[in-house]
Amino acid sequence: MAIAGRIKASLRTIIWRRHARREAEDENISESMLEDALRKEFVLVERYPQDPYGESALVLVFVNGRPVHVVLSTRESFCYLVTVYVPDPARWGTTFTRRKGR
């Protein structure tokens, strides 16, 4: 199964890393709204198959109309939410799915 399918299958249980909670709080992103947005729809931005903690991926969701990047690492029955941030328009294209200069 491709990473996007594994993410979808694992989103029933989301385990937030401490770093991700702090980042969400700093960006004024509600945990419940972010989880709802992830379960509704996300766009795969980048895959990290060689992540030392297991394959992970950067995805894009929109929370209250605001773009949010989330790094997720899937397991069979749950998903780690590694980090979350609002992408910087100076570093990302207008769709927030491609880094500028790539």
VENWOFEN-V523019 format. One line per field, one symbol per residue. phi: phi as a letter, one per 40 degrees, with the letter a starting at -180 (. if undefined). psi: psi as a letter, one per 20 degrees, with the letter a starting at -180 (. if undefined). A space follows every 10 residues. Layout:
phi = ???
psi = ???
This chain:
phi = .cdccccdcc ccbbbccddc cccccccfbc dccccccccc aabcbabbcc dcchdbacbb bbbfgbcbcb bbbcbcbabc ccaaacccdc bbcccgbbcc gb
psi = prgghhgghi ihopopqggg ggggghjlpp ghhggggghg prppgqqmhj phjqprqpqp rpolippppp pqoqrgjrpp ogrpqpqohh iqrhikipqq j.
